[in-house]
Structure formats: structure tokens, C-alpha cells
Amino acid sequence: MTIIKYNSERLMRVLSSPIVSEKSTMLAEKRGQYAFEVVQDATRGEVKAAVELLFKVQVEGVQILNQKGKSKRFGRFMGRRDHVRKAYVSLKAGQEINFAEAV
């Protein structure tokens, strides 16, 4: 197994924000998965290292998805919302993140 070292300054910027919604809360309770909005060029390894560094937990797996921005009308002009990159992080058994107390 190869251990990759990441720049700690980069890891602090990888996670933009946690996604707190009804769906993400249900995932956290049932499967131990947490959702984060991440920067567009983040990799799975960087997301894993960032979550372990910031929240002091052990990550089991990371799934990343790119959500395309919706086309919307702004007055008489058509526009587009920004694209969003999300990461779903699975924690090892017995681990959890409490966003109210963390960081």
C-alpha cells in the first residue's frame, strides 16, 4: 500500500461545506455516509485525507459525483447555475461526525 502525502494547506481548501439536507441526514443515520461539497478538482484521496484531518475520523470509502447546474430564467435572460462537485464519505463502523461540535 502506498502512502501519499498531501499539502495540508490544500487539504484545508478541499472541502467547501457539508451538505445538510433531509437526504444527507438519512444517509448519515442509516449508512454512516456524510455528504460534502468539494472543489472541482478534488480527488478521492484528497477528500479522504481532508475529512480525516479535519474531523479526526477514519474514512472507509469516498464516492464523488458531478452535478450539472440547472438552466434557469433570470427575468428575460436564460442563465445557468454553477456546477457542483459532491463527495459522499463512508466512515468506518462506530465513527460519526457531529457538525454542531466539529471544527
Rosetta silent file (secondary structure, phi, psi, omega in degrees, C-alpha in Angstrom):
SEQUENCE: MTIIKYNSERLMRVLSSPIVSEKSTMLAEKRGQYAFEVVQDATRGEVKAAVELLFKVQVEGVQILNQKGKSKRFGRFMGRRDHVRKAYVSLKAGQEINFAEAV
SCORE:     score description
SCORE:     0.000 S_00000001
   1 L     0.000  130.047 -179.696    0.000    0.000    0.000 S_00000001
   2 L   -93.110  135.619  177.193    1.420    3.383   -0.984 S_00000001
   3 L  -103.699  121.719 -179.678    1.050    6.318    1.375 S_00000001
   4 L  -103.060  131.021  177.167    0.623    9.647   -0.392 S_00000001
   5 L   -96.720  133.632  179.675    1.354   12.851    1.498 S_00000001
   6 L  -110.314  155.136  176.259   -0.805   15.849    0.680 S_00000001
   7 L   -70.417  125.468 -176.224   -0.178   19.524    1.287 S_00000001
   8 H   -65.627  -29.573  176.695   -2.062   20.497    4.464 S_00000001
   9 H   -66.772  -39.628  177.872   -2.971   23.922    3.042 S_00000001
  10 H   -65.648  -41.016 -179.048   -4.587   22.234    0.040 S_00000001
  11 H   -64.184  -31.293  178.602   -6.495   19.829    2.304 S_00000001
  12 H   -68.546  -23.259 -178.543   -7.974   22.746    4.245 S_00000001
  13 H   -99.793   -7.580 -175.986   -9.490   24.076    0.999 S_00000001
  14 H   -66.304  -45.759 -179.952  -10.736   20.786   -0.493 S_00000001
  15 E   -86.028  118.729  178.672  -13.994   20.657    1.498 S_00000001
  16 E   -80.787  -51.401 -179.290  -16.196   23.659    0.714 S_00000001
  17 E  -164.601  155.531  171.994  -19.111   22.849    3.013 S_00000001
  18 E   -77.699  150.155  176.492  -21.099   19.948    4.430 S_00000001
  19 L   -99.258  111.700 -179.233  -24.419   19.245    2.741 S_00000001
  20 L  -111.082  102.761  179.362  -27.096   19.191    5.429 S_00000001
  21 L  -140.788  178.852  179.111  -30.407   18.125    3.943 S_00000001
  22 H   -63.978  -42.320 -179.195  -33.095   15.568    4.634 S_00000001
  23 H   -65.976  -45.372 -177.544  -31.442   13.068    2.296 S_00000001
  24 H   -69.250  -32.619  176.515  -27.934   13.522    3.708 S_00000001
  25 H   -66.364  -40.313  178.346  -29.200   13.252    7.304 S_00000001
  26 H   -64.981  -40.901  177.571  -30.950    9.975    6.445 S_00000001
  27 H   -62.961  -39.530 -179.495  -27.730    8.646    4.842 S_00000001
  28 H   -65.648  -39.635 -178.537  -25.727    9.574    7.930 S_00000001
  29 H   -73.129  -43.394 -174.048  -28.131    7.770   10.253 S_00000001
  30 H   -84.792  -41.790 -172.404  -28.637    4.613    8.187 S_00000001
  31 H  -115.020   -8.353 -177.254  -25.334    4.065    6.381 S_00000001
  32 L    72.788   30.166  178.683  -22.795    6.278    8.146 S_00000001
  33 E  -107.677  141.102  179.774  -22.236    8.348    4.995 S_00000001
  34 E  -124.044  142.720 -176.536  -21.743   12.107    5.037 S_00000001
  35 E  -105.914  137.546  178.263  -22.095   14.492    2.083 S_00000001
  36 E  -134.352  147.299  168.549  -19.736   17.377    1.350 S_00000001
  37 E   -90.373  129.426 -175.874  -19.454   19.961   -1.372 S_00000001
  38 E  -122.984  166.432  178.563  -15.870   19.889   -2.646 S_00000001
  39 L   -68.418  157.700 -171.553  -13.740   21.930   -5.049 S_00000001
  40 L   -63.055  -29.365 -176.700  -13.963   20.998   -8.738 S_00000001
  41 L  -103.811   19.665 -179.289  -10.504   19.413   -8.998 S_00000001
  42 L   -74.255  141.548  176.517  -10.612   17.389   -5.751 S_00000001
  43 L  -103.827  167.983  179.139   -9.656   13.710   -5.910 S_00000001
  44 H   -60.675  -42.531 -179.453  -10.903   10.842   -3.764 S_00000001
  45 H   -63.132  -40.998  178.065   -7.600   10.646   -1.923 S_00000001
  46 H   -65.656  -40.930  179.211   -7.611   14.354   -1.129 S_00000001
  47 H   -63.915  -43.873  179.119  -11.205   14.206    0.158 S_00000001
  48 H   -60.801  -47.196 -179.385  -10.365   11.219    2.354 S_00000001
  49 H   -64.769  -37.747 -179.334   -7.267   12.903    3.773 S_00000001
  50 H   -67.132  -43.086  179.576   -9.140   16.182    4.355 S_00000001
  51 H   -65.985  -41.646  179.070  -12.010   14.521    6.262 S_00000001
  52 H   -65.947  -35.850  179.889   -9.579   12.511    8.387 S_00000001
  53 H   -71.485  -46.728 -173.858   -7.533   15.632    9.134 S_00000001
  54 H   -76.671  -38.700 -172.638  -10.431   17.973    9.953 S_00000001
  55 H  -108.020   -2.332  177.443  -12.800   15.638   11.817 S_00000001
  56 L    55.379   49.013  177.089  -10.343   13.078   13.320 S_00000001
  57 L  -127.398  169.451  177.139  -12.259   10.056   11.988 S_00000001
  58 L  -105.026  125.821 -177.020  -11.335    7.034    9.854 S_00000001
  59 E   -95.437  133.595  178.085  -12.744    7.015    6.321 S_00000001
  60 E   -92.295  -40.810 -178.323  -13.670    3.738    4.669 S_00000001
  61 E  -159.534  160.923 -179.673  -14.592    4.998    1.193 S_00000001
  62 E  -136.066  129.133  170.750  -15.343    8.065   -0.930 S_00000001
  63 E  -115.656  134.824 -178.494  -17.724    8.432   -3.875 S_00000001
  64 E  -119.059  139.858  175.988  -17.593   11.619   -5.928 S_00000001
  65 E  -135.845  151.774  175.952  -20.223   12.943   -8.318 S_00000001
  66 E  -107.939  120.364  179.051  -20.521   15.978  -10.558 S_00000001
  67 E  -102.845  121.314 -179.169  -23.937   17.628  -10.534 S_00000001
  68 L   -71.798  144.118  179.002  -24.640   19.788  -13.559 S_00000001
  69 L   -71.569  144.316  179.855  -26.067   23.251  -12.925 S_00000001
  70 L   -76.708  147.071  171.487  -29.717   23.816  -13.795 S_00000001
  71 E   -83.012  127.841 -176.732  -30.740   26.129  -16.602 S_00000001
  72 E  -133.127  155.786  175.444  -32.865   28.895  -15.109 S_00000001
  73 E   -96.973  128.145  175.418  -34.566   32.030  -16.309 S_00000001
  74 E  -114.744   95.106 -174.388  -33.457   35.256  -14.654 S_00000001
  75 L    67.599 -121.597  178.620  -36.035   37.806  -15.756 S_00000001
  76 L   -98.708    6.575 -179.087  -35.944   37.763  -19.529 S_00000001
  77 E  -109.196  142.406  173.359  -32.491   36.154  -19.711 S_00000001
  78 E   -88.309  136.534  179.364  -31.647   32.486  -19.602 S_00000001
  79 E  -135.297 -176.961 -179.961  -28.865   31.621  -17.213 S_00000001
  80 E  -141.071  134.105  173.652  -27.241   28.614  -15.634 S_00000001
  81 L   -72.365  161.149 -178.929  -26.465   27.786  -12.035 S_00000001
  82 L   -69.074  150.553  172.659  -22.935   26.681  -11.216 S_00000001
  83 L   -72.589  149.141 -177.648  -21.909   23.027  -11.483 S_00000001
  84 E  -127.032  136.120  174.622  -21.381   21.333   -8.111 S_00000001
  85 E  -107.886  124.371 -177.669  -18.988   18.509   -7.193 S_00000001
  86 E  -115.435  151.604  175.649  -20.158   16.416   -4.248 S_00000001
  87 E  -128.721  127.892  173.615  -18.409   13.765   -2.193 S_00000001
  88 E  -102.702  118.096 -173.247  -20.174   11.063   -0.208 S_00000001
  89 E  -108.768  123.063  176.334  -17.823    9.837    2.531 S_00000001
  90 E   -96.171  129.993  179.002  -18.359    6.474    4.266 S_00000001
  91 E   -98.575  157.053  176.771  -16.903    6.183    7.744 S_00000001
  92 L   -68.729  159.508 -175.913  -15.715    3.022    9.456 S_00000001
  93 L   -57.018  136.742  178.690  -18.087    1.367   11.935 S_00000001
  94 L    87.292   -3.590 -179.615  -18.536    3.252   15.204 S_00000001
  95 L  -100.172  147.941  173.681  -17.368    6.593   13.763 S_00000001
  96 L  -154.622  158.270  177.660  -19.551    9.670   13.319 S_00000001
  97 L  -115.706  128.429  174.644  -19.256   13.390   12.595 S_00000001
  98 L  -108.586  107.388 -174.736  -21.221   15.923   14.598 S_00000001
  99 L   -68.717  -21.599  179.303  -21.264   19.140   12.572 S_00000001
 100 L   -69.884  -33.652 -177.505  -22.506   21.172   15.550 S_00000001
 101 L  -100.956  -23.969 -172.833  -19.333   20.429   17.553 S_00000001
 102 L   -71.896  151.505  175.683  -16.769   19.799   14.804 S_00000001
 103 L    48.111    0.000    0.000  -14.214   22.388   13.648 S_00000001
